[in-house]
Amino acid sequence: MAGAGGDYDDQTPLLPSSPHTLTGNVWTAIAHIITGVIGSGVLSLAWSMAQLGWIAGPFTLLLFAFITLVSASFISDVHLYSNPNNGTTTMNRSYLQAVRTILGYKNGLLCGCLVYFSIFKTGVVYTITSAISMRAIRQSNCYHEEGHDAVCEYDDKYYMLLFGFVQILASQIPNIFHTKWLSVIAATMSFTYSFIGMALGIAQVIGQGKIEGSINGISTVNHTQKIWLVAQALGDIAFSFTFSLILLEIQSTLKSPPSQKVTMKKASSIAIFTTTFFYLCCASSGYAAFGDSTPGNLLTGFGFYEPYWLIDFSNACIVLHLVGGYQIYSQTLFAIVERWYAEKFPESVLTRDVGSLKVLLLPEFRVNPLRLCFRTTYVVLTMAVGMLFPYFNEVVAFAGSIIFWPLTIYFPVEMYFVQKKIVPWTGKWIVLRVYSTFCLLVTIYVLSGSIEGLIAKRFG
């Protein structure tokens, strides 16, 4: 495990990959990809479209979809790696394992740190989003009772504390294989609130009889402000597309023939096409409904006030999705750290069970001090960062930008060079170098804009 002194091969995969579970096909792969990609980031896409306008907005979504498809193709190719030095063939069942096997220990160490950061920032984003949605339910009821001009402002911190308390309890679930039911609920809720947001946008466009928005996007006071807002919009889009970390785990569940690589590439193409179409519909309907007034979060920014019960229901779906989503991502990190500690200190009393815990309707679980202390501390840290920077669009943009280039572009391209034995300064080598450099420059721009947005919101 990178950063923990162990081996990547030992990490718990997001999806089962032992030989007896190889029953997956193109449809199960598509389902896993769509579930992993579509999340709370979809709620920011209408705002992103509003910053970019009717031409640049759809083009940018399609561009990120293309980049994601290229990355998926490169990663699929490294599932089986033949080492030219010793002739051995390695099946890479995870992204981290592939990077370390093909690019070496130092690259694996860097990749591990980025992956762990990615998991942590997802926890922070989910904490912020869930709090905003819980607050939105209370605000929706307030606006319904007091009128749309009423002052219905509430502090997010109390809702973050509530979400954190639920996660402290849920985090005591021993491992990811006990959270399959959470994944099913999370996926269902994700599609539900996304469809509600899209339907409300379309209904508003029909009701007002015109399409809002412009080619240039939202007007700003000066060009500098526009530059930073466009950067944040690109970061939000990047956050909504990334799924490179789970691709090899999904590929490891596929049966053959046909080969796992062929099935995975077909599934990736279909899933990315479906997701992109869905994103375009959600973003376009929201921007068409509100134009320059498009809220940062389609369901919590109160462009929609009625029917208030549907707003409440959609936000409850968001909270349920994020409760499960938080655990789906965090359980992987929990398993890595706890396994490392158990191997490093096998005689430690912290790893010994001291009691049992009953969480809601779940079976009774054994509790040990390490799990209780480490996981509670982790949840508190994500909650603390969320309270410090409770800004949805800016945090989503930062989260999307900081890991986009290294995990979606750099490592896949470098592994492709090694896997395919691409000779330097050949045509393909130059094209991919230009492609990687261009994406790096875009990422630097987006990261700068997201940092500027966070600083401005926090101290401005």
Backbone torsions as a table, in degrees:
resi	resn	phi	psi	omega
1	MET	NA	123.2	-178.6
2	ALA	-61.9	136.7	177.2
3	GLY	79.5	-4.8	-177.8
4	ALA	-126.2	-0.3	173.9
5	GLY	86.1	2.1	-179.4
6	GLY	-103.0	-157.8	-177.6
7	ASP	-115.7	140.0	-177.8
8	TYR	-62.2	-31.1	-177.3
9	ASP	-60.6	-20.2	-176.2
10	ASP	-86.9	-8.1	-173.7
11	GLN	-68.6	150.2	177.9
12	THR	-77.3	122.7	179.8
13	PRO	-73.2	159.5	177.8
14	LEU	-68.7	-26.8	-179.1
15	LEU	-132.6	148.8	-178.7
16	PRO	-62.3	143.0	-176.3
17	SER	-139.6	15.3	178.2
18	SER	-73.2	156.2	-173.3
19	PRO	-53.2	-37.0	-175.4
20	HIS	-74.7	-5.7	179.4
21	THR	-103.8	8.6	-177.5
22	LEU	-77.8	71.8	179.7
23	THR	-119.9	3.8	-176.8
24	GLY	-71.1	154.0	176.8
25	ASN	-136.3	-172.5	-175.2
26	VAL	-62.0	-32.3	-177.5
27	TRP	-76.2	-38.5	176.2
28	THR	-66.8	-36.8	178.1
29	ALA	-64.6	-43.0	177.7
30	ILE	-59.7	-43.8	-179.6
31	ALA	-61.5	-44.8	179.8
32	HIS	-63.2	-42.3	-178.6
33	ILE	-64.6	-48.2	-178.8
34	ILE	-62.0	-40.5	178.0
35	THR	-62.6	-39.3	-178.8
36	GLY	-74.4	-28.2	-175.3
37	VAL	-87.5	-51.6	-175.2
38	ILE	-73.9	118.7	-179.6
39	GLY	-151.1	-153.7	-175.7
40	SER	-65.0	-19.9	179.9
41	GLY	-62.0	-24.3	-179.5
42	VAL	-62.7	-25.9	-178.1
43	LEU	-71.2	-17.9	-179.3
44	SER	-94.0	-6.6	-171.6
45	LEU	-69.7	-32.1	177.0
46	ALA	-63.9	-41.2	176.8
47	TRP	-63.3	-42.0	178.5
48	SER	-62.3	-43.0	177.3
49	MET	-60.5	-38.1	-179.1
50	ALA	-65.8	-32.8	178.6
51	GLN	-73.0	-30.9	-172.9
52	LEU	-96.0	-27.5	-180.0
53	GLY	93.2	177.0	-170.3
54	TRP	-74.1	-18.6	177.8
55	ILE	-97.8	-55.4	-177.5
56	ALA	-66.9	-30.9	-178.4
57	GLY	-63.0	-60.2	178.0
58	PRO	-60.6	-38.5	179.0
59	PHE	-60.6	-41.8	-179.2
60	THR	-66.0	-41.5	176.7
61	LEU	-59.9	-43.1	179.1
62	LEU	-67.2	-36.9	179.1
63	LEU	-64.4	-45.0	178.3
64	PHE	-65.8	-34.0	176.5
65	ALA	-64.1	-41.9	178.3
66	PHE	-63.5	-44.3	178.8
67	ILE	-61.0	-41.9	178.8
68	THR	-63.7	-39.6	179.3
69	LEU	-65.8	-42.0	176.8
70	VAL	-61.7	-45.5	178.7
71	SER	-60.1	-43.5	-179.7
72	ALA	-61.9	-39.1	179.0
73	SER	-64.2	-44.2	179.4
74	PHE	-63.0	-43.2	-177.5
75	ILE	-68.0	-38.6	178.2
76	SER	-59.1	-34.6	-177.9
77	ASP	-67.6	-23.8	-175.2
78	VAL	-96.3	9.0	177.7
79	HIS	-58.8	-40.9	173.0
80	LEU	-112.2	122.8	-177.0
81	TYR	-124.4	123.4	177.1
82	SER	-97.7	115.9	-178.6
83	ASN	-74.6	118.8	-177.7
84	PRO	-69.3	-18.7	-177.1
85	ASN	-77.9	-41.0	-177.0
86	ASN	-122.5	-1.5	175.7
87	GLY	77.8	2.3	-179.4
88	THR	-78.8	150.8	177.4
89	THR	-112.1	128.1	-178.4
90	THR	-113.5	133.3	171.9
91	MET	-93.2	112.8	-179.7
92	ASN	-86.2	108.1	-176.5
93	ARG	-90.8	-3.3	178.7
94	SER	-148.1	161.1	-179.8
95	TYR	-62.3	-45.9	-179.4
96	LEU	-61.7	-43.5	179.4
97	GLN	-61.4	-41.5	-180.0
98	ALA	-62.5	-45.2	-179.3
99	VAL	-62.7	-44.9	-178.6
100	ARG	-68.2	-41.8	-177.9
101	THR	-64.3	-41.9	-172.8
102	ILE	-91.8	-39.5	-174.2
103	LEU	-104.9	-6.8	175.3
104	GLY	99.3	172.5	-171.8
105	TYR	-64.4	-43.3	-175.5
106	LYS	-64.2	-44.5	176.3
107	ASN	-64.0	-37.0	176.9
108	GLY	-63.6	-37.9	178.3
109	LEU	-63.7	-46.5	177.9
110	LEU	-62.6	-44.3	180.0
111	CYS	-61.7	-41.5	179.0
112	GLY	-58.9	-44.3	179.2
113	CYS	-61.2	-41.9	-179.7
114	LEU	-67.5	-38.4	178.5
115	VAL	-64.9	-43.9	179.7
116	TYR	-64.6	-39.3	176.7
117	PHE	-63.8	-40.1	179.8
118	SER	-60.2	-42.4	178.5
119	ILE	-64.1	-43.3	-178.8
120	PHE	-64.6	-45.2	-178.3
121	LYS	-66.4	-29.8	175.0
122	THR	-63.8	-40.5	175.9
123	GLY	-60.7	-39.8	179.1
124	VAL	-66.0	-47.0	-180.0
125	VAL	-60.8	-42.3	-180.0
126	TYR	-65.9	-36.4	177.6
127	THR	-63.6	-46.0	179.7
128	ILE	-63.5	-47.4	-176.0
129	THR	-64.7	-41.2	179.7
130	SER	-64.8	-39.7	178.9
131	ALA	-64.3	-42.5	178.4
132	ILE	-61.8	-39.5	-179.5
133	SER	-69.6	-40.1	176.5
134	MET	-64.3	-40.2	176.7
135	ARG	-64.1	-38.2	-178.0
136	ALA	-63.6	-33.5	177.4
137	ILE	-62.7	-45.1	179.0
138	ARG	-66.4	-40.2	178.8
139	GLN	-65.5	-40.1	179.9
140	SER	-58.7	-44.8	178.1
141	ASN	-65.5	-37.5	179.0
142	CYS	-64.2	-47.1	179.5
143	TYR	-63.2	-35.6	179.6
144	HIS	-66.5	-38.7	-176.8
145	GLU	-84.5	-37.3	-172.7
146	GLU	-102.2	-12.3	-176.8
147	GLY	105.5	156.8	-174.9
148	HIS	-69.5	-17.0	179.7
149	ASP	-94.9	3.0	-179.1
150	ALA	-68.4	155.0	177.1
151	VAL	-88.6	100.0	-177.2
152	CYS	-118.5	67.9	-177.8
153	GLU	-108.3	133.1	-179.0
154	TYR	-136.5	152.7	-177.2
155	ASP	-80.4	134.0	179.5
156	ASP	-71.5	-24.0	-169.8
157	LYS	-60.4	-38.1	-178.8
158	TYR	-66.0	-35.2	179.1
159	TYR	-73.9	-32.1	174.2
160	MET	-65.8	-39.2	177.2
161	LEU	-62.6	-41.5	179.0
162	LEU	-64.5	-45.6	178.2
163	PHE	-62.0	-41.9	179.3
164	GLY	-62.7	-39.5	178.7
165	PHE	-62.8	-43.1	178.2
166	VAL	-62.8	-40.8	-178.9
167	GLN	-70.1	-32.0	176.0
168	ILE	-62.1	-41.5	176.7
169	LEU	-68.5	-48.3	-177.2
170	ALA	-65.6	-29.0	-178.1
171	SER	-69.0	-12.5	177.3
172	GLN	-79.7	-4.9	170.9
173	ILE	-59.4	127.9	-168.4
174	PRO	-56.1	-46.6	-176.0
175	ASN	-156.2	176.6	-172.9
176	ILE	-66.7	-23.4	-178.3
177	PHE	-73.6	-10.8	173.7
178	HIS	-93.6	4.0	-175.4
179	THR	-113.7	17.3	-179.0
180	LYS	-59.3	-38.5	179.9
181	TRP	-65.4	-32.3	177.0
182	LEU	-65.7	-38.5	179.5
183	SER	-63.8	-42.1	179.2
184	VAL	-62.8	-46.4	179.2
185	ILE	-62.9	-43.9	-178.1
186	ALA	-61.2	-43.9	-179.8
187	ALA	-64.0	-43.0	179.6
188	THR	-62.7	-45.5	-179.9
189	MET	-64.1	-37.8	-179.0
190	SER	-60.2	-49.2	178.7
191	PHE	-65.3	-36.6	-177.1
192	THR	-62.9	-52.9	-176.4
193	TYR	-72.1	-28.4	177.3
194	SER	-67.3	-43.0	178.3
195	PHE	-65.8	-36.6	178.0
196	ILE	-63.2	-45.6	178.9
197	GLY	-60.4	-42.9	179.3
198	MET	-65.9	-43.3	-178.7
199	ALA	-64.9	-40.7	178.9
200	LEU	-64.0	-39.3	178.2
201	GLY	-63.6	-45.7	179.5
202	ILE	-63.4	-40.8	179.7
203	ALA	-63.5	-38.5	-179.7
204	GLN	-68.6	-39.6	177.7
205	VAL	-60.8	-45.3	178.7
206	ILE	-62.9	-41.8	-178.4
207	GLY	-65.9	-40.1	-178.4
208	GLN	-85.7	-10.6	173.2
209	GLY	73.3	15.8	177.9
210	LYS	-157.1	160.0	178.9
211	ILE	-100.4	122.8	179.1
212	GLU	-81.0	174.5	175.8
213	GLY	98.4	172.8	-177.8
214	SER	-148.1	172.8	179.3
215	ILE	-67.2	-35.2	-175.4
216	ASN	-88.1	-8.0	-177.4
217	GLY	81.5	-166.4	-176.4
218	ILE	-64.2	134.4	176.2
219	SER	-76.4	142.9	-179.7
220	THR	-125.5	167.7	-178.4
221	VAL	-65.1	-40.4	-179.4
222	ASN	-145.6	169.3	-176.9
223	HIS	-67.6	-33.2	-179.6
224	THR	-61.8	-44.5	178.6
225	GLN	-61.5	-39.3	179.0
226	LYS	-63.8	-40.4	179.9
227	ILE	-60.6	-44.3	-178.8
228	TRP	-69.4	-39.0	-179.9
229	LEU	-66.6	-38.1	176.7
230	VAL	-63.6	-40.3	177.8
231	ALA	-61.0	-43.3	178.7
232	GLN	-65.5	-37.2	178.5
233	ALA	-63.2	-41.7	177.8
234	LEU	-63.6	-38.2	177.7
235	GLY	-64.9	-39.4	177.8
236	ASP	-62.8	-41.2	179.4
237	ILE	-66.5	-41.9	178.6
238	ALA	-60.2	-41.1	179.4
239	PHE	-62.2	-31.8	-174.5
240	SER	-79.2	-15.6	-173.0
241	PHE	-105.2	-24.3	-169.1
242	THR	-67.0	129.8	171.8
243	PHE	-145.5	16.9	-175.1
244	SER	-60.2	-30.4	-174.7
245	LEU	-67.6	-25.1	-175.8
246	ILE	-106.6	0.8	-173.1
247	LEU	-64.9	-46.4	-177.1
248	LEU	-69.1	-31.3	174.7
249	GLU	-63.7	-41.3	177.5
250	ILE	-65.6	-44.4	-178.8
251	GLN	-61.8	-31.1	-178.8
252	SER	-71.6	-11.4	179.3
253	THR	-94.8	-4.1	-172.4
254	LEU	-84.0	140.4	176.9
255	LYS	-85.2	163.3	176.3
256	SER	-141.3	156.3	-0.1
257	PRO	-77.6	166.6	-5.8
258	PRO	-65.6	174.9	-176.6
259	SER	-60.7	151.3	-179.6
260	GLN	-59.5	-34.8	-179.8
261	LYS	-65.0	-44.3	-179.7
262	VAL	-63.5	-45.5	179.7
263	THR	-63.1	-41.4	-177.2
264	MET	-66.6	-41.2	179.8
265	LYS	-65.9	-38.6	176.9
266	LYS	-65.3	-44.2	179.6
267	ALA	-64.0	-41.7	179.9
268	SER	-61.9	-43.2	-179.5
269	SER	-62.2	-47.3	-179.6
270	ILE	-64.9	-44.5	-177.6
271	ALA	-65.4	-42.6	-179.3
272	ILE	-68.7	-39.3	175.9
273	PHE	-60.7	-46.2	-179.5
274	THR	-63.4	-45.8	-179.2
275	THR	-63.7	-43.2	-179.4
276	THR	-63.4	-42.5	177.2
277	PHE	-60.9	-43.0	179.8
278	PHE	-64.0	-44.1	179.1
279	TYR	-62.8	-43.3	179.6
280	LEU	-61.2	-40.3	178.9
281	CYS	-65.1	-46.0	-179.3
282	CYS	-64.6	-46.7	-177.7
283	ALA	-66.7	-44.1	-176.7
284	SER	-68.3	-41.5	-179.6
285	SER	-64.6	-39.5	178.8
286	GLY	-67.1	-44.5	179.7
287	TYR	-68.5	-38.9	178.4
288	ALA	-63.5	-30.8	-178.6
289	ALA	-77.1	-36.4	-170.0
290	PHE	-118.5	-19.5	179.2
291	GLY	59.1	-128.8	-178.3
292	ASP	-65.5	-15.2	-179.0
293	SER	-96.1	13.2	-178.6
294	THR	-58.1	124.1	-178.6
295	PRO	-73.6	158.5	179.6
296	GLY	-64.4	-33.7	176.8
297	ASN	-124.6	119.1	-169.0
298	LEU	-58.6	-31.4	-175.2
299	LEU	-105.9	-5.8	-179.9
300	THR	-121.8	-4.4	-178.0
301	GLY	-87.3	-2.2	176.9
302	PHE	57.4	49.9	158.6
303	GLY	-79.3	-33.0	176.0
304	PHE	-100.0	131.1	174.8
305	TYR	-114.0	-32.7	-177.0
306	GLU	-130.6	151.9	-6.2
307	PRO	-70.8	128.5	-172.2
308	TYR	-63.0	-32.2	-178.9
309	TRP	-68.2	-31.0	177.6
310	LEU	-73.2	-36.3	174.7
311	ILE	-62.0	-44.2	178.3
312	ASP	-61.0	-45.0	-178.0
313	PHE	-63.5	-44.5	-178.6
314	SER	-64.0	-38.7	178.7
315	ASN	-71.7	-31.8	173.9
316	ALA	-65.5	-37.0	176.2
317	CYS	-63.1	-39.0	178.1
318	ILE	-61.4	-45.8	-178.6
319	VAL	-61.9	-46.0	179.2
320	LEU	-61.3	-41.0	177.5
321	HIS	-60.9	-44.0	-175.0
322	LEU	-74.6	-29.4	174.1
323	VAL	-60.7	-45.4	178.2
324	GLY	-73.2	-42.7	-178.6
325	GLY	-60.8	-38.7	178.2
326	TYR	-57.4	-44.2	-178.9
327	GLN	-72.5	-37.6	-179.5
328	ILE	-58.1	-42.8	179.2
329	TYR	-77.5	-44.4	-172.3
330	SER	-70.5	-31.6	-177.3
331	GLN	-59.6	-31.6	177.6
332	THR	-63.8	-46.1	178.7
333	LEU	-66.6	-39.9	177.4
334	PHE	-56.5	-46.8	-177.0
335	ALA	-63.6	-40.3	-178.7
336	ILE	-63.6	-50.5	-176.9
337	VAL	-65.9	-43.4	-176.9
338	GLU	-70.1	-34.4	176.4
339	ARG	-67.6	-41.2	177.3
340	TRP	-59.5	-45.4	-178.5
341	TYR	-64.0	-42.0	-178.8
342	ALA	-63.9	-36.4	178.8
343	GLU	-75.8	-33.7	-179.1
344	LYS	-75.5	-37.8	-178.2
345	PHE	-128.6	72.0	-174.5
346	PRO	-63.6	-22.8	-178.4
347	GLU	-95.8	2.8	-175.7
348	SER	-65.3	137.2	178.4
349	VAL	-71.4	-16.7	-177.9
350	LEU	-67.2	-22.9	-178.0
351	THR	-91.4	-0.8	-177.4
352	ARG	-90.8	136.2	179.0
353	ASP	-65.1	137.8	-178.7
354	VAL	-122.0	-4.8	-178.8
355	GLY	180.0	-163.9	-179.4
356	SER	-136.0	160.5	-177.6
357	LEU	-138.8	136.4	177.1
358	LYS	-111.8	113.2	-179.3
359	VAL	-107.5	108.7	179.0
360	LEU	49.8	-123.4	-176.8
361	LEU	-95.2	6.4	-178.5
362	LEU	-74.8	159.2	174.7
363	PRO	-63.1	161.0	179.9
364	GLU	-70.6	134.2	-178.6
365	PHE	-115.9	147.5	174.4
366	ARG	-76.5	145.0	-177.6
367	VAL	-117.4	137.1	171.7
368	ASN	-129.9	157.2	-174.2
369	PRO	-59.5	-38.5	-178.7
370	LEU	-62.4	-49.3	-179.4
371	ARG	-61.5	-44.3	-178.2
372	LEU	-64.1	-46.8	-175.4
373	CYS	-73.2	-49.5	-176.1
374	PHE	-65.4	-47.6	-176.3
375	ARG	-69.0	-36.1	176.6
376	THR	-64.5	-42.9	178.5
377	THR	-61.8	-41.7	179.5
378	TYR	-61.5	-47.2	180.0
379	VAL	-62.2	-42.3	179.7
380	VAL	-62.6	-39.0	179.6
381	LEU	-65.8	-43.9	177.8
382	THR	-63.6	-36.7	179.1
383	MET	-67.9	-40.2	-179.2
384	ALA	-65.5	-43.3	178.3
385	VAL	-65.4	-39.1	177.1
386	GLY	-61.5	-39.9	177.6
387	MET	-68.2	-33.0	-179.2
388	LEU	-72.9	-37.2	-179.7
389	PHE	-129.3	74.6	-175.8
390	PRO	-86.5	49.4	-173.0
391	TYR	-117.9	105.9	-169.7
392	PHE	-56.4	-62.1	-173.5
393	ASN	-63.6	-41.5	-178.1
394	GLU	-67.7	-40.9	179.6
395	VAL	-69.3	-40.5	177.1
396	VAL	-61.7	-42.5	178.7
397	ALA	-62.9	-44.0	178.9
398	PHE	-63.0	-44.5	-179.9
399	ALA	-62.6	-38.4	-179.7
400	GLY	-72.5	-35.1	-173.7
401	SER	-79.1	-37.6	-169.5
402	ILE	-71.1	-24.2	-178.8
403	ILE	-113.9	-3.3	-174.3
404	PHE	-62.8	-55.6	-175.5
405	TRP	-65.8	-49.9	-176.9
406	PRO	-63.9	-42.0	-173.8
407	LEU	-88.2	-29.5	-177.7
408	THR	-97.6	-26.6	-175.7
409	ILE	-113.4	-62.8	-168.2
410	TYR	-61.7	-58.9	-176.7
411	PHE	-62.1	-44.3	177.0
412	PRO	-59.9	-41.5	179.4
413	VAL	-65.2	-44.9	-179.2
414	GLU	-64.6	-39.0	177.5
415	MET	-67.1	-35.3	177.6
416	TYR	-64.0	-41.7	177.4
417	PHE	-56.6	-46.0	-177.9
418	VAL	-70.5	-45.9	-177.2
419	GLN	-60.5	-43.7	-175.7
420	LYS	-93.7	0.3	179.7
421	LYS	54.7	49.8	-179.5
422	ILE	-72.0	124.7	-178.9
423	VAL	-79.2	132.5	179.2
424	PRO	-57.2	144.3	176.0
425	TRP	70.5	12.2	169.0
426	THR	-80.9	170.6	-177.8
427	GLY	-58.8	-46.6	-179.3
428	LYS	-64.5	-39.7	179.7
429	TRP	-62.0	-44.6	-178.8
430	ILE	-65.3	-44.4	-179.3
431	VAL	-59.7	-45.8	-178.6
432	LEU	-70.3	-32.3	175.5
433	ARG	-66.3	-43.0	177.1
434	VAL	-63.1	-43.2	177.7
435	TYR	-58.7	-47.2	-179.4
436	SER	-66.0	-41.8	-179.9
437	THR	-65.5	-42.6	178.0
438	PHE	-59.3	-45.4	179.6
439	CYS	-65.8	-33.7	176.6
440	LEU	-64.2	-44.9	179.4
441	LEU	-62.7	-41.4	177.3
442	VAL	-62.6	-41.7	-179.5
443	THR	-63.9	-41.1	177.9
444	ILE	-61.9	-43.1	177.6
445	TYR	-61.5	-46.3	-179.4
446	VAL	-65.7	-42.0	179.1
447	LEU	-62.7	-41.5	178.0
448	SER	-61.7	-43.6	179.9
449	GLY	-65.4	-38.8	-179.9
450	SER	-69.9	-37.7	177.0
451	ILE	-66.1	-42.0	177.1
452	GLU	-60.3	-41.0	179.6
453	GLY	-65.4	-41.6	177.9
454	LEU	-63.6	-44.2	179.9
455	ILE	-64.4	-43.4	-179.9
456	ALA	-62.6	-42.0	179.4
457	LYS	-70.7	-37.6	-175.9
458	ARG	-75.9	-38.7	-172.8
459	PHE	-121.0	-5.4	-173.5
460	GLY	-88.7	NA	NA
